[in-house]
Amino acid sequence: MATTQLTAPSISARRLPSFEGLKPSTVSVPLVGMRKGGLSLGSFRGRLVVKAATTVAPKFTTLKPLGDRVLVKIKTAEEKTVGGILLPSSAQTKPQGGEVVAFGEGKAIGKNKVEISVKTGSRIVYSKYAGTEVEFSGSKHLILKEDDIVGILETDDIKDMKPLNDRVLIKVAEVEDKTAGGLLLTEATKEKPSIGTVVAVGPGPLDEEGKRKPPSVASGNTVLYSKYAGNDFKGADGSEYIALRASEVMAVLS
């Protein structure tokens, strides 16, 4: 039986110092129907080895983020539906939240020192593809920049999220169930709206001197935003929310 092994570049080589304590873990995925030149790999079983989270050896008991980076313990992905049906790995929703376990000393902008705006124990929501995943103390963690944190969760409901920096939380307008002519629309044919009401805004972005600039929108504004921007969430009552940067809001409607 032939075996093909392709190794992706190590995360530690790009993001972290390379030393004995960091051991990249791997995930094996079957190769099916790949071609290289005139050779078809579909006629035999192969394995694609992909670098996953960087694993920190047990002898290292602390991990201290530097600068404006934050270490987050990732919330475990849901393995079952509400009805109790087990989900395969491919169907499990990638978590976008976790708990802050450590943070750096902040960063300098101009002559001012800007401290991290989250604390140990804060429950946060972060951008979907942010950070570097690390296996540490037997749990999955993420090292990310503070700017990749969308907001702090005050309760278990996303509507109560406190946005950070230049982020804006918007309650998405309800989708129309019928066309103008009265035809009922299926879920597949309903167009995703790009209009909603601002629920909460962050303190604003930092200028070149490290001072906050006032947000361009306010709570209660009805806004038009970029169609494919931000991170989507569902509230406890089933309402749709989106968190995005204020710069991705295109207009205020009145």
C-alpha positions in Angstrom: 0.0 0.0 0.0 1.5 3.3 -1.1 1.5 6.3 1.2 1.9 10.0 0.4 2.8 12.4 3.1 2.6 16.1 2.7 3.6 18.3 5.6 2.4 21.9 5.9 4.8 24.5 7.3 5.0 24.4 11.1 3.0 27.0 13.0 5.9 27.3 15.5 8.3 28.4 12.7 6.1 31.4 11.9 4.5 32.5 15.1 6.5 31.2 18.1 10.1 30.5 18.9 11.2 27.1 17.9 12.4 25.0 20.9 12.0 21.6 22.3 8.8 22.4 24.3 6.7 23.1 21.2 5.6 20.0 19.4 3.2 20.4 16.4 0.5 17.8 16.4 -0.8 16.4 13.2 -4.1 15.4 11.6 -4.3 12.7 9.0 -6.7 13.1 6.1 -7.2 10.5 3.3 -6.1 11.6 -0.2 -8.7 11.0 -2.8 -8.5 11.7 -6.6 -5.4 14.0 -6.5 -3.2 14.4 -9.5 0.4 15.4 -9.9 1.5 15.6 -13.5 0.2 12.5 -15.2 0.0 10.4 -12.0 -3.4 9.8 -10.5 -3.4 9.3 -6.7 -7.0 8.2 -6.7 -6.1 4.6 -7.5 -4.5 4.0 -4.0 -5.0 5.1 -0.5 -2.8 8.0 0.7 -2.6 10.2 3.7 -2.3 14.0 3.9 -0.5 15.1 7.1 -1.5 18.6 8.1 -0.1 20.6 11.0 -2.8 21.4 13.6 -2.5 23.1 17.0 1.0 23.5 18.4 1.3 21.3 21.5 3.2 22.7 24.5 5.0 20.0 26.4 3.7 19.3 30.0 7.0 20.5 31.6 6.0 24.0 30.7 3.3 25.1 33.2 2.9 28.8 32.3 2.4 30.6 29.0 2.8 34.4 29.1 1.5 36.3 26.0 3.6 39.3 24.9 2.5 42.8 23.8 -1.1 43.1 22.9 -1.7 39.4 22.7 -4.3 37.5 24.7 -4.4 33.7 25.7 -7.9 32.4 25.5 -9.2 29.0 26.6 -11.5 27.9 23.7 -15.1 27.0 24.4 -15.8 23.4 23.5 -17.6 22.9 20.2 -21.2 21.5 20.3 -21.2 17.7 19.6 -24.9 17.3 19.6 -28.0 19.2 18.3 -30.6 20.5 20.6 -32.6 17.3 19.9 -29.6 15.2 21.0 -28.4 14.1 17.5 -24.6 13.5 17.4 -22.9 15.8 14.9 -19.9 14.7 12.8 -16.7 16.8 13.1 -17.4 18.4 9.7 -20.8 19.6 10.9 -19.8 20.9 14.3 -19.9 24.7 14.6 -16.4 26.2 15.1 -16.5 28.0 18.5 -15.9 31.7 18.4 -15.8 32.3 22.2 -13.8 31.4 25.2 -12.3 32.6 28.5 -9.3 34.9 28.9 -6.6 33.1 31.0 -3.6 35.5 30.4 -2.8 38.7 28.6 0.2 40.8 27.6 1.4 44.1 28.9 -0.3 46.1 26.1 1.2 48.2 23.3 2.7 51.6 22.8 1.1 54.0 20.3 3.0 57.2 20.0 4.0 58.3 23.5 1.0 56.6 25.1 0.8 53.1 26.6 -2.5 51.3 25.7 -3.3 48.5 28.2 -5.3 45.4 27.3 -9.0 46.0 27.8 -9.9 42.5 28.9 -9.0 40.8 32.2 -8.4 37.2 33.4 -11.8 35.4 33.5 -13.5 37.6 30.9 -15.7 35.7 28.5 -15.1 36.9 25.0 -16.1 36.5 21.4 -13.4 36.7 18.8 -13.2 36.8 15.0 -13.8 33.5 13.2 -10.3 32.9 11.8 -8.2 34.8 14.3 -5.2 33.7 16.2 -2.9 30.6 16.6 -4.3 27.5 18.2 -2.2 26.0 21.0 -2.7 22.7 23.0 -1.8 23.8 26.6 -2.4 22.0 29.9 -4.6 19.5 28.2 -7.0 22.0 26.7 -7.3 23.9 23.4 -6.3 27.6 23.6 -5.9 30.4 21.2 -3.3 33.2 21.2 -4.7 36.2 19.4 -4.2 40.0 19.2 -6.6 42.1 21.3 -7.9 43.7 18.1 -9.2 40.3 17.0 -11.5 40.3 20.1 -15.0 41.3 19.0 -16.5 41.9 22.4 -17.0 40.8 26.0 -20.0 38.6 26.9 -21.8 40.1 29.9 -24.5 37.3 29.9 -25.1 34.1 27.9 -27.2 36.1 25.4 -25.3 37.8 22.5 -27.6 40.8 22.6 -25.8 41.8 25.8 -22.3 41.7 24.3 -20.1 44.7 25.0 -18.2 45.5 21.7 -14.6 46.5 21.9 -12.6 49.0 20.0 -14.3 50.0 16.7 -16.8 47.0 16.7 -20.5 47.5 16.4 -23.3 45.0 17.3 -26.3 45.1 15.0 -29.6 43.3 15.2 -30.3 42.1 11.7 -33.6 43.1 10.1 -36.0 40.2 9.6 -36.0 38.5 6.2 -39.1 39.0 4.0 -41.1 35.8 3.7 -42.9 36.9 0.5 -42.0 38.6 -2.7 -43.7 41.9 -3.7 -46.1 39.8 -5.8 -47.1 37.7 -2.8 -45.1 34.5 -3.5 -43.8 32.6 -0.5 -40.0 32.4 -0.3 -38.1 29.3 0.9 -35.1 29.6 3.2 -32.8 29.0 0.2 -34.3 31.8 -1.8 -34.5 34.4 1.0 -31.8 37.1 0.4 -29.6 37.8 3.4 -30.4 41.4 4.5 -27.8 44.1 4.9 -29.9 46.4 7.1 -30.2 46.3 10.9 -30.5 48.3 14.1 -27.4 49.1 16.1 -27.6 47.5 19.6 -24.2 48.5 21.0 -21.0 50.2 19.9 -17.4 50.0 21.2 -15.4 52.9 22.5 -14.0 53.6 19.1 -10.7 53.0 17.3 -7.3 54.4 18.4 -5.7 57.3 16.6 -2.0 57.7 16.0 -1.5 59.1 19.5 -3.3 56.2 21.2 -6.5 58.2 21.9 -10.0 57.0 21.2 -11.9 58.4 18.2 -15.7 58.6 18.7 -17.7 55.9 16.9 -19.4 57.0 13.6 -22.7 55.4 14.6 -24.8 55.2 17.8 -27.1 52.8 19.5 -30.6 52.9 17.9 -29.3 53.9 14.4 -30.8 51.9 11.5 -27.8 51.2 9.2 -26.8 49.7 5.9 -23.7 47.5 6.2 -21.4 45.6 3.8 -23.1 42.4 2.8 -20.3 39.9 3.6 -18.8 41.7 6.6 -18.5 40.7 10.2 -19.4 37.7 12.3 -22.9 36.3 12.5 -24.6 35.2 15.8 -28.0 34.0 16.9 -29.6 35.4 20.1 -31.4 33.5 22.8 -34.8 34.5 21.2 -33.7 33.3 17.8 -33.0 36.8 16.4 -30.0 37.3 14.1 -27.1 39.6 15.1 -23.9 40.6 13.4 -20.8 42.1 14.9 -18.6 44.1 12.5 -16.2 47.1 12.4 -17.7 50.6 12.2 -15.9 51.1 8.9 -18.0 48.3 7.4 -21.2 50.3 8.0 -21.9 52.1 4.8 -24.8 54.4 5.7 -27.2 55.5 8.4 -30.9 55.3 7.3 -33.6 57.7 8.6 
